[in-house]
Amino acid sequence: MSAHHSSYLYAILHLKCPRCRKGFLFRTSNPYNLKHTLDMHEHCPVCGQKTELETGFWYGTGYVSYALSVALSAFNLAWYWIFFGISWKDNSILYWLLTNAAIVLVAMPYLMRLSRVLYLSFFVHYDPHETPHLPLRDHNLPG
Ligand SMILES: [Zn+2]
């Protein structure tokens, strides 16, 4: 199966809404604008899906970003091992640790965004046939 613009992986990696796979869920496109890394729309701009499903919903993303960091480290270990080799006899493990720390640090703003979209996708499933609608007003607000 070729990469398709509405595939799950494509949508998640591009930080799109897990429900419509079209709406971009963050207010700014650049995750390295650190003041706004985690600024999300309250509702998907395309289908109106709520993003923070309940108060404190995003606390669960800590585990997801941890898992992503571990996966990225494993990936870094694999290619480092292949291209440079890792041995107990020299400092190569130390060099890998430093290289890995730098890569994980640089990737972190994106990983934080990715972990939110990934986490949301555990609860919100793809629904391409839903009629697009404008975001609903929040009825819980007083007044
Ligand atoms: Zn959407």
py3Dmol code that shows the C-alpha trace and the ligand (Angstrom):
import py3Dmol

protein = """\
ATOM      1  CA  MET A   1       0.000   0.000   0.000  1.00  0.00           C
ATOM      2  CA  SER A   2       1.476   3.324  -1.000  1.00  0.00           C
ATOM      3  CA  ALA A   3       1.571   6.330   1.275  1.00  0.00           C
ATOM      4  CA  HIS A   4      -1.764   8.046   1.024  1.00  0.00           C
ATOM      5  CA  HIS A   5      -2.634  11.469   2.289  1.00  0.00           C
ATOM      6  CA  SER A   6      -5.400  10.106   4.443  1.00  0.00           C
ATOM      7  CA  SER A   7      -3.389   7.244   5.935  1.00  0.00           C
ATOM      8  CA  TYR A   8      -3.166   7.055   9.703  1.00  0.00           C
ATOM      9  CA  LEU A   9       0.607   7.343   9.784  1.00  0.00           C
ATOM     10  CA  TYR A  10       0.735  10.255   7.373  1.00  0.00           C
ATOM     11  CA  ALA A  11      -1.912  12.157   9.308  1.00  0.00           C
ATOM     12  CA  ILE A  12      -0.283  11.543  12.692  1.00  0.00           C
ATOM     13  CA  LEU A  13       3.226  12.442  11.511  1.00  0.00           C
ATOM     14  CA  HIS A  14       1.856  15.650  10.025  1.00  0.00           C
ATOM     15  CA  LEU A  15       0.020  16.407  13.273  1.00  0.00           C
ATOM     16  CA  LYS A  16      -3.402  16.223  11.686  1.00  0.00           C
ATOM     17  CA  CYS A  17      -6.676  15.540  13.446  1.00  0.00           C
ATOM     18  CA  PRO A  18      -7.131  11.762  13.967  1.00  0.00           C
ATOM     19  CA  ARG A  19     -10.834  12.040  13.124  1.00  0.00           C
ATOM     20  CA  CYS A  20     -10.830  13.816   9.743  1.00  0.00           C
ATOM     21  CA  ARG A  21      -7.066  13.571   9.039  1.00  0.00           C
ATOM     22  CA  LYS A  22      -7.287  17.006   7.431  1.00  0.00           C
ATOM     23  CA  GLY A  23      -7.273  19.639  10.143  1.00  0.00           C
ATOM     24  CA  PHE A  24      -3.899  20.771  11.500  1.00  0.00           C
ATOM     25  CA  LEU A  25      -4.307  20.789  15.279  1.00  0.00           C
ATOM     26  CA  PHE A  26      -1.713  23.371  16.291  1.00  0.00           C
ATOM     27  CA  ARG A  27      -1.984  27.129  16.028  1.00  0.00           C
ATOM     28  CA  THR A  28       1.530  27.585  14.634  1.00  0.00           C
ATOM     29  CA  SER A  29       3.133  25.337  12.046  1.00  0.00           C
ATOM     30  CA  ASN A  30       6.637  25.543  13.501  1.00  0.00           C
ATOM     31  CA  PRO A  31       7.133  23.483  16.704  1.00  0.00           C
ATOM     32  CA  TYR A  32      10.463  25.272  17.324  1.00  0.00           C
ATOM     33  CA  ASN A  33       8.689  28.478  18.102  1.00  0.00           C
ATOM     34  CA  LEU A  34       8.935  27.299  21.702  1.00  0.00           C
ATOM     35  CA  LYS A  35       6.457  29.739  23.190  1.00  0.00           C
ATOM     36  CA  HIS A  36       3.785  28.190  21.015  1.00  0.00           C
ATOM     37  CA  THR A  37       4.954  24.582  20.740  1.00  0.00           C
ATOM     38  CA  LEU A  38       1.894  23.277  22.566  1.00  0.00           C
ATOM     39  CA  ASP A  39      -0.645  25.889  21.463  1.00  0.00           C
ATOM     40  CA  MET A  40      -3.460  23.797  20.053  1.00  0.00           C
ATOM     41  CA  HIS A  41      -6.819  24.621  18.603  1.00  0.00           C
ATOM     42  CA  GLU A  42      -9.570  23.733  21.070  1.00  0.00           C
ATOM     43  CA  HIS A  43     -11.417  22.137  18.181  1.00  0.00           C
ATOM     44  CA  CYS A  44     -10.197  20.751  14.901  1.00  0.00           C
ATOM     45  CA  PRO A  45     -10.508  23.585  12.337  1.00  0.00           C
ATOM     46  CA  VAL A  46     -11.925  21.142   9.769  1.00  0.00           C
ATOM     47  CA  CYS A  47     -14.293  18.741  11.566  1.00  0.00           C
ATOM     48  CA  GLY A  48     -14.742  20.432  14.945  1.00  0.00           C
ATOM     49  CA  GLN A  49     -13.366  17.504  16.957  1.00  0.00           C
ATOM     50  CA  LYS A  50     -12.508  18.643  20.483  1.00  0.00           C
ATOM     51  CA  THR A  51      -8.778  18.277  21.131  1.00  0.00           C
ATOM     52  CA  GLU A  52      -8.445  18.332  24.933  1.00  0.00           C
ATOM     53  CA  LEU A  53     -11.115  15.707  25.572  1.00  0.00           C
ATOM     54  CA  GLU A  54     -11.266  16.454  29.294  1.00  0.00           C
ATOM     55  CA  THR A  55      -9.416  18.605  31.786  1.00  0.00           C
ATOM     56  CA  GLY A  56      -5.958  17.173  32.336  1.00  0.00           C
ATOM     57  CA  PHE A  57      -6.259  15.003  29.253  1.00  0.00           C
ATOM     58  CA  TRP A  58      -2.736  15.864  28.121  1.00  0.00           C
ATOM     59  CA  TYR A  59      -1.060  14.525  31.280  1.00  0.00           C
ATOM     60  CA  GLY A  60      -1.166  11.087  29.652  1.00  0.00           C
ATOM     61  CA  THR A  61       1.069  12.340  26.853  1.00  0.00           C
ATOM     62  CA  GLY A  62       4.056  12.239  29.203  1.00  0.00           C
ATOM     63  CA  TYR A  63       4.155   8.457  28.793  1.00  0.00           C
ATOM     64  CA  VAL A  64       3.776   8.744  25.039  1.00  0.00           C
ATOM     65  CA  SER A  65       6.610  11.241  24.632  1.00  0.00           C
ATOM     66  CA  TYR A  66       8.757   9.069  26.905  1.00  0.00           C
ATOM     67  CA  ALA A  67       8.038   6.036  24.726  1.00  0.00           C
ATOM     68  CA  LEU A  68       8.807   8.068  21.582  1.00  0.00           C
ATOM     69  CA  SER A  69      12.117   9.244  23.075  1.00  0.00           C
ATOM     70  CA  VAL A  70      13.057   5.647  23.876  1.00  0.00           C
ATOM     71  CA  ALA A  71      12.113   4.561  20.354  1.00  0.00           C
ATOM     72  CA  LEU A  72      14.143   7.393  18.844  1.00  0.00           C
ATOM     73  CA  SER A  73      17.126   6.443  21.039  1.00  0.00           C
ATOM     74  CA  ALA A  74      16.871   2.836  19.884  1.00  0.00           C
ATOM     75  CA  PHE A  75      16.786   4.033  16.285  1.00  0.00           C
ATOM     76  CA  ASN A  76      19.837   6.256  16.903  1.00  0.00           C
ATOM     77  CA  LEU A  77      21.660   3.349  18.520  1.00  0.00           C
ATOM     78  CA  ALA A  78      20.952   1.167  15.477  1.00  0.00           C
ATOM     79  CA  TRP A  79      22.328   3.532  12.843  1.00  0.00           C
ATOM     80  CA  TYR A  80      25.213   4.660  15.053  1.00  0.00           C
ATOM     81  CA  TRP A  81      26.169   1.037  15.582  1.00  0.00           C
ATOM     82  CA  ILE A  82      25.996   0.323  11.861  1.00  0.00           C
ATOM     83  CA  PHE A  83      27.966   3.389  10.698  1.00  0.00           C
ATOM     84  CA  PHE A  84      30.412   3.995  13.545  1.00  0.00           C
ATOM     85  CA  GLY A  85      30.404   0.825  15.607  1.00  0.00           C
ATOM     86  CA  ILE A  86      29.995   0.679  19.375  1.00  0.00           C
ATOM     87  CA  SER A  87      32.566  -0.966  21.591  1.00  0.00           C
ATOM     88  CA  TRP A  88      33.339  -1.169  25.308  1.00  0.00           C
ATOM     89  CA  LYS A  89      37.014  -0.658  24.513  1.00  0.00           C
ATOM     90  CA  ASP A  90      36.842   2.994  23.536  1.00  0.00           C
ATOM     91  CA  ASN A  91      34.660   6.038  24.105  1.00  0.00           C
ATOM     92  CA  SER A  92      32.142   5.138  21.419  1.00  0.00           C
ATOM     93  CA  ILE A  93      29.331   4.564  23.937  1.00  0.00           C
ATOM     94  CA  LEU A  94      29.932   8.009  25.395  1.00  0.00           C
ATOM     95  CA  TYR A  95      29.900   9.559  21.912  1.00  0.00           C
ATOM     96  CA  TRP A  96      26.657   7.758  21.141  1.00  0.00           C
ATOM     97  CA  LEU A  97      25.105   8.992  24.396  1.00  0.00           C
ATOM     98  CA  LEU A  98      26.051  12.586  23.591  1.00  0.00           C
ATOM     99  CA  THR A  99      24.892  12.301  19.970  1.00  0.00           C
ATOM    100  CA  ASN A 100      21.646  10.694  21.063  1.00  0.00           C
ATOM    101  CA  ALA A 101      21.001  13.306  23.760  1.00  0.00           C
ATOM    102  CA  ALA A 102      21.507  16.089  21.198  1.00  0.00           C
ATOM    103  CA  ILE A 103      19.172  14.471  18.673  1.00  0.00           C
ATOM    104  CA  VAL A 104      16.456  13.758  21.255  1.00  0.00           C
ATOM    105  CA  LEU A 105      16.722  17.317  22.550  1.00  0.00           C
ATOM    106  CA  VAL A 106      16.419  18.789  19.062  1.00  0.00           C
ATOM    107  CA  ALA A 107      13.507  16.486  18.232  1.00  0.00           C
ATOM    108  CA  MET A 108      11.705  17.151  21.517  1.00  0.00           C
ATOM    109  CA  PRO A 109       9.373  19.995  20.428  1.00  0.00           C
ATOM    110  CA  TYR A 110       8.165  17.888  17.524  1.00  0.00           C
ATOM    111  CA  LEU A 111       7.958  14.768  19.710  1.00  0.00           C
ATOM    112  CA  MET A 112       5.827  16.663  22.238  1.00  0.00           C
ATOM    113  CA  ARG A 113       3.412  17.614  19.462  1.00  0.00           C
ATOM    114  CA  LEU A 114       3.498  14.145  17.976  1.00  0.00           C
ATOM    115  CA  SER A 115       2.765  12.549  21.340  1.00  0.00           C
ATOM    116  CA  ARG A 116      -0.337  14.716  21.729  1.00  0.00           C
ATOM    117  CA  VAL A 117      -1.719  13.784  18.330  1.00  0.00           C
ATOM    118  CA  LEU A 118      -0.788  10.135  18.873  1.00  0.00           C
ATOM    119  CA  TYR A 119      -2.433  10.136  22.301  1.00  0.00           C
ATOM    120  CA  LEU A 120      -5.574  11.778  20.920  1.00  0.00           C
ATOM    121  CA  SER A 121      -5.687   9.142  18.192  1.00  0.00           C
ATOM    122  CA  PHE A 122      -6.004   6.413  20.865  1.00  0.00           C
ATOM    123  CA  PHE A 123      -9.394   7.892  21.771  1.00  0.00           C
ATOM    124  CA  VAL A 124     -10.610   9.499  18.549  1.00  0.00           C
ATOM    125  CA  HIS A 125     -11.047   7.299  15.509  1.00  0.00           C
ATOM    126  CA  TYR A 126     -11.042   8.067  11.824  1.00  0.00           C
ATOM    127  CA  ASP A 127     -14.437   9.179  10.590  1.00  0.00           C
ATOM    128  CA  PRO A 128     -14.163  10.542   7.035  1.00  0.00           C
ATOM    129  CA  HIS A 129     -17.916  10.496   6.452  1.00  0.00           C
ATOM    130  CA  GLU A 130     -18.787  12.834   9.256  1.00  0.00           C
ATOM    131  CA  THR A 131     -20.402  15.965   7.848  1.00  0.00           C
ATOM    132  CA  PRO A 132     -18.056  18.848   8.536  1.00  0.00           C
ATOM    133  CA  HIS A 133     -19.518  21.296  10.972  1.00  0.00           C
ATOM    134  CA  LEU A 134     -18.441  24.410  12.749  1.00  0.00           C
ATOM    135  CA  PRO A 135     -17.048  24.028  16.259  1.00  0.00           C
ATOM    136  CA  LEU A 136     -19.841  23.680  18.790  1.00  0.00           C
ATOM    137  CA  ARG A 137     -20.138  26.318  21.439  1.00  0.00           C
ATOM    138  CA  ASP A 138     -19.071  25.242  24.882  1.00  0.00           C
ATOM    139  CA  HIS A 139     -22.350  24.842  26.746  1.00  0.00           C
ATOM    140  CA  ASN A 140     -20.702  24.417  30.125  1.00  0.00           C
ATOM    141  CA  LEU A 141     -19.652  28.031  30.375  1.00  0.00           C
ATOM    142  CA  PRO A 142     -21.709  30.141  32.773  1.00  0.00           C
ATOM    143  CA  GLY A 143     -23.900  32.756  31.141  1.00  0.00           C
TER     144      GLY A 143
END
"""
ligand_1 = """\
1
ZN
Zn -10.725 17.035 12.286
"""
view = py3Dmol.view(width=600, height=400)
view.addModel(protein, "pdb")
view.setStyle({"model": 0}, {"cartoon": {"style": "trace"}})
view.addModel(ligand_1, "xyz")
view.setStyle({"model": 1}, {"stick": {}})
view.zoomTo()
view.show()
